[in-house]
């Protein structure tokens, strides 16, 4: 019997009308903005009516450092949410929306996998409700307004050489990283060097995910620094008077999206910044709404805990006033064996010795999470090839940290395979043992914030940068941005900036290549190593396998 693909499982799911899913959360039909029969936005007036309700428990799902073998954070988030509902808890999942870049590139979509998925899977992984298109349009409207302003009188005296705002595209396209715009004569605008980022790296995506309401969104958009004058003075979007039109493009998108799992449990999907180049969390709007609607809210943060969880705690929780009650740290036997030096082709064979070597990566993440004062449960996302000896080795190792590791088979069995994990998470979340704290205070200087993350989370000895970058730190500090948190843009594959250095490396240094001000999002982006804010496609992109079959169904998405 052949194993069904993720998309085959999703297409076979018995989807309920979205009004029935909303009813499980006591959301009336008139408070929905339907996008077809199986997805909808929750109207902002209903969200406002939730003010004053008590909050449920907040559970973060994060993971070990990712490998090509896979970890399954979204799959575990969905499986855990289904498991919580199955044991009688009112639970709601909060997920990020997928970017088209990874869908057609190498990573695939972000709707979960196996029997722990959110549906409609193809819609979610492709255009969904148009949120990313709205974000891209608002970003590129600003870019057009900047160039138009410089083309005419340029009353703000914007220096074309100092425009920091880039255009975006929700696709991996390395050829657009650096371009020259305005070629072809006077009527085509000002000639200048420019470039594209992927949409999920846009500051507007970060603002979208950190804004608490429409007024906060417009204020943050107005605070964006788009470039500098010839006298090197900052120019904001508010000075250009662009925040109103940008907000108009984003108004509908700001309302969270309601979908369902294969088991017909509700989930919110909203926003989608990458965790290796942005802050990697779904929207504050969705998370805060979910906390009013459910007793347990399960949310994820992108990539490994050194990126997603660190930014969830230090940026999202700090800015939104969130206090998480528990963390689920996802690990797979295959990923840990890769961190122990096993080649991908040999992962199916039992190898307890290599697994024990790779457990250092898991251990580093557990130590890191302990610094934030939130209790941890390790969720072993179980594969069919995993042996009892390997599972036992992980559990024994975790016991040495005072942490319980629970094996979960949600990929194969859905919520029923995650009930043990769900029970343990409820026990930990309800224990009241969380004493959440951020890693650094607001008043720590920017350079020291970056250094603290590098030394205490990455295991580095130090951070390094050339004088130009050090001067940028000093300028932002002097300009009044020193109280901002820092958002580290770094490879997801390693604690270091070398993606090939697996396990738990120590004694390395973190080279800082660039510093970017995100005055609207209210953080400073620290670009480390060779990380790119516009990814490229792999030699054989996933797009090669995606098609529409003779029945009009999409195939090849994963």
N, C-alpha and C positions, 0 to 999 in steps of 0.2 A: 504494500500500500504506500503510495507516494505521499510525501509530506506537503500539505498545502502551503502556498506562499502567503505572505502577509496580505497582499492585495486580494487573493482569492478568498481568504478568511473574511476580510472586511466586506467584500461584495456579497458574500453569502449571509451576512448578518441580518437579523430581523429588526429593522430600525423602527422605532416608535415615532409618531408625530412629535415634533418639538414642543407642542403645547402640553403633551402628556409628561414629557421630561420636566418642563417648567413647573407643572403642578406638584411634582415631588418636592419642589423647593417653595411651594406656595406663591409662585409667580403667576398672576392672572394673565390670560391671553392678551388682554389689551395693553399689557406692559412689555410685550414682545414686538420686535421689528423683524418679521420673518424673512429669511432668505431661502425660499423654497419651503419644503415641508420638514426638513431635518436639521435645520440650523437657524439661529436667530440672534439678534442683538437684544440686550436688556436695556429698556428705555431709561434714560438718565433720571427722569422724574421718579421712577420706582426705586432706583438706587438711592436717591435723596431721601425717600420715605423710610429707609432703613436706619437712619441716624437714631442713636439712642438704644438700639438693640445691643445685647451683650455679644462679645466675640467668642467664637469657638476656639479650639486648640489649633495651633499652626505647626505643621510638620514639614520639614525640608527634606527633599530627596537629593542627594549628591552622590559622588562616586569616586573610585580610585582613578588614577591617571589613565586616560583612554588609550586603547591600543586597537589595531586592526581586528582583533578578536572580538571586540564589542563588550559593552558593559550593561547597557539597557536601563538608563535612568528613566526615560519616558515610559518604557514598558513596565518598570517597577512602580512608577507613580500611578499608572493606570491600574495595574494589578493590585496594588495596595488599596487604592480607593475602592475597587470592586470588592476586595476582601473585607474592608471595613463595613461596607454596606451589607455584605453577606452575613456578618456576625451581629447585625442589628443596629449598627451605628449610622447616624445621618452624616454622611461624608461627601465631600465635594473636592474635585481635583482642579488645580489651576496650572495650566500649561502654556508654553510659548507657542506661537504660530511658526510653522516652518518657512524657511527662505527657499526660493526657487534655485539659488546657487547650488547648495548641497544636493537638492533633489535631482538635478541634472548633472551633478558633478560626481562626488565619490561617497559622501556620507549617507545619502538617502534622505528620506523624509523624517518627520518628527511626530508621528501619530501613534507611536508605540509599535508593538509587534506581536505576532502569534495571536493568542486569544486574550491579550491585554492591549487593546487598541481603542482609540476614539474614532468615531465615524461621523460623516462620510469621509473615508480616508482619502479618496482621490481629490475631492473638493478641498479638503484641509491642506493637502500637500501642494495644490496648485493655486488657484486664484482666491479660494475661500470667500470671504466677504469683502475683499478689496482693501483691507487695512494697509497692506504694504504698498499697494499702488497709491493710496492717498498720502502716505508718508513720503514716498518718492516724488510725488507731484508737488507737495509742499516744499520739499528740499530743493527741487529743481526750479520751482517758481522763484524762490529766493535767489538762486544763482542767476536766473534770467534778469531779475530786477537789479541785481548788482551790476551786471554788464551793461544793462540799459542805462542805469544812472551814470556810469562812467562814459558812456557813448555821448550823452547830451552834456549838460553844463557841469556835471560832477561837483555839485555844490558842497558835498561832504568831503571833497578833496581826497577821495579814496585813491590810494596808490595801487595801480594794477599789479605791481610787483609784490604787494603785501596782502593781497586777497587770500584769506585762509579757507574760505568756504569752497567746498568741492561739490560737484554733481554726483549723483548716485544712480545705480542700476541694480535691480534685484537679480543679478546673474554673475557668475564667475567669469570675468573677462580681463585677463592680465594686460591686454593691449591698450586698455583705457586708463591704466594707472597714471600715466603721464602723457598729456596731450598739449598741443598749442591751439588755442582758440582765437577766433576773430580774424582768421586769414581771409584774403580775397578782396581787400580794399576797405576804404573808409566806411562804406555803408554796412559793412559786416561787423562793426564794433571795434573794440580795443583789442589789439593783439597782445596776448599774454600767455604765460605758461599756466596750465590748469591740469585737472585730472578728475578721475572718478573713484569713489569708494563703493562698496556693496551697500545696499540700502540698510542692512542691519547694523552697519557701522556709523550711520548718520547720527549726528547729535539729535536730530528730530526724533529718531527712534528712541533714544535714551530719554528725552523729554517726555515723549508720549507715554513711556512706561513708568515715569516717576511723577507725572502730574496727578493731582488729586481731584481736579474737576476742570471744567472748561475755562474758568477764569484763571486758574493756576497755569493751565496750558498756555494761554495767551501771554501771561506775564513772563513765563519762562522763554517763550519764543522771542519776545521783545528784548530779552537780556542776552541773546546770542551775540557774540562778537564775531563779525563776518570778515574783518580785516582791519587794516590800519591806514592812517593818513600818511602823507609824505613827511609829516612831523612825527610819525610813529605813535600817534594817538589812536586808541581803539575806536572802532565804529561799530555800533550795535544795530540790530534789526529795527529797534524802536526808532532810531534816527532815520532809517530808511522808510519807516512807516509801512512795513511789510507784514507785521504780526497779525493784523486783522484778516487779510486775505489768506494767509497761511492757516489760521485757525478755522476759517470757513471750509477749507479743504479737509480739515481733520475732525470737524465737529461730529459727524456721524461715526467715524472710525473709532472715536474715543470711547464709545459704548461697548462693554465687553460682549464677547461672543459665547453663546450657549450651544454646546453639542452634547453628545452622549457616547458612552462606551458601548462595546459589543453587548454587554450585559444590561444595557439601557439605564445606566447610572449617569447623572449629570456631570458635566465638566465644563469649565470655562477656559477658553483659549484666547489669549489677547496679548499682542506685542511679541517681539522676538529678537532682542539684541543678542548677538553672539557673546559668549563669555571669554573668548580669547582676544577679542578686539573691542568689546564693550562690556556692559555689566551683567549680561547673561541671565536676566530674570524676566518673568512675565510682568504685566502691568500692576502698579499699585492699585489702580481702580478695580481690577478683577480680584486681586487678593483681598482687599478690604471688603468688597461686596460679598465674596465667598464666606468670609469670617462672620458676617451677619446672617447668612443663610444656612449654615451648617454647623454641626458640633465639632467636626474634624475637617480641616482643610489641608490637603496634601499638595504641595507645590514643588517644583524642581528648579535647580539652578544648573546652568550649562557646564559641560566638561567636568574635569576633576574638581575635588573640593578645594584645591589650591587656587583655583580661578573662580568657579561659580559660587561656591559656598562663601569664600572670602568676600566676594563682592556683594553677595546677598546680605551678609551680616554688616559689612563696613559701609556699604552705600545704601542699599534698599531699606534695610531695617533702621539704619540711622536716620534716613530722610523721612521715612513714613511712620516712624514710631512703633514698628512691629517688634514683638517679643516672641520668638519661636519657642515651642515647648519640647520639641524632639527633632533629632536628625536621623535619617536613614542613610547609611553609607553603603552604596551598592558596589558589590565586587562580583566578578566571575572567576571561576577557577582558571579558565583559559587566559584571561587577561593577566592574572597573577603569575601564571607560568611563563607568559611572554616577558613579564618584568623579571622573571628568574632566568631568562636567557634562552627559552625554548623558541624555535622557529615556528611560524604560523602553521606550516605543513605538518608539524609533529605534535600539535596540541591535543589531538584525540587520544593519544596514549597516556596512561597514568604515569605521573612523574612527581612524586611527593617531594623529592629532594629539591627540584627546581621550583616547585610551588613554595616551599619554605623559604627559599632565597628571595622569591618575588614578594613574599609577605611583608618585606621591609617597606614596600610602597604603601600597602594598607596601613601599616603601623605609623608611618609618617603622617598620613591623613588623620588617623585617630588622635595622635598627639596634637596636631594642628587644631582639630575641632574642639578639643578639650579646652583650648585657650579662650573659646567664646562662651564657655559656661553652659552649653546646651547638651543634655545627655544624648548618647549615640547608640543606635542599634545597627549592626552590620547586616545587611540583607544580601544573602548569597543568591544571585540570579542563576538558578540552576539550569544546566544544559544536560541533555541525555547522556553525554559521554563522561560526565563527572562521576567519580567513584566515591564510595563511602569513606575510604581512607583520606582522600583529598578534602572532602567536606569536613571530616573530623579534624584534620590538621588546621584548617582555617578557624574552626570553633575553638580549638585548644589555644591557638595563638591569641585570639581575641580575649579569651578569659584572662590572659595575663595582663590585659589592659582594663579589666573590670567591665568588659563589654560583651554582650551576648550576640552571637552570630546565628541567624535563623535562615535555614534553607527555604527557598520559595520557588515553586514551579508554575508561576502565573503565566509564563509564555505558553506553556502546553495546556494548562488547566484553568486559566482565567482566575477569577476571584477565589474559587475553591482551593487553588494552589497557594494562595497568599494568606489564608486565614491564620496560620500560626504567626506569620510576620505581623499581621494586623493586630492580633491579641497582644503581642509584645509591645507594639508601638503604642497601643492604648494604655497599657500598664505604665510605660515610661512617661507618656505625655500627661497622664492623669496624676502622676506622682508628685508633681509640683517641685521637682528637683532642679528645674531649669533656673539658672541665674545668669541670664544673657548679658553679655558685655561686648563692646567693640574692641578691636585690637589696639586702637590708638585714639587719643582725644583729638578734638577739633583743633586745638591750639598747637599741636605738634607741627613743626615746620614741614613743608611739602617734601623736601629732600629726605628728612628723617622718617616720614611716613612710608615712602618708597623703600627706604633701607630696612625699616622694621618688617615690612612684608617679605622682602627678599631674605632676610636673615632668620626670621622666626617661622615663616611658612615654607619658603623654598629651600632652606638649608644652606643658603649662600653665605660666604664670608663677608661679602660687601657688594655695593653697586658702584659702577664706574660710568663716567660720561666725559665727553670732551668739553672744552671750556665754553663753547657756544651753547651747549645744552645746560651746563651749570648756570650760565647767565640767564637762560630762560627760567629756570627754577627761581633764581633770585628776583627776576622781574615780576613774575606772577606773585611771589611772596610779598614784594613791596607794593604791588598794585591792589592788594587787599583780598587776594584769592587764597591766602595761606590756610584759611579755616576749612577749605574744601577737602573732601576725601580724595584719594587717588584711585584711578582705574587702570590697573596694569594690563597692557596689551602684550601678550606673551604666548609662545607656543603652548598648546594644551597637552602635548605628548610627554613632557618631562617637567620635573621641578626646576630644571635649569632652562636656559634658552637654546640648548642643543636638543632637537627633537629625538635624536638617536640615543640620548643618555637616559636609559630607563632605570627602574628601581627607585632608590632613594639617595641620589647623589648628594655629596657634601663637599664643602671646600671650594665650590665654584664661585664665580663672580657674575653679576647680572649687568650686562652692558645696556645702557639707556641710549637709544638712538635719537629720540625725538620727544618733545613734550607738547601736548596740545591742550589748549584751554577750551573747556565746554562750560561756558558761563551760564547757559540756559539750563543744562542738566545739573549744574553746580558740582562738577568734579573736574579733576585734571587727568587727562589721559597720558600715561607713561608708556611710550612705545619701546619695547625691549627686543634686542636681538634682531632677527630677520623677519619678524612677523609683518604680514601685509594686511592693510585694510581693504584691499581688493584682491580676493583669492583668484587663482587660476584653475582651469579645468585639468584633470588628470589625463594621462596618455589615452586611456580608454574611458571616456565619461559615461556615467549612468544613462545619459540621454540616448546612447546607442541602442539600449534595450527597451526603451519606452515607445509604445505605439498604440494605435486604436485598432481593435480587431474587427472582424466582419460583423459582430453583433453590436458594435458601437461602444464597447467597453474599453477602458484604458488598461493596458498591461505594462508590466515592467517596473512600476513604482515599488519602492520598498522602504 
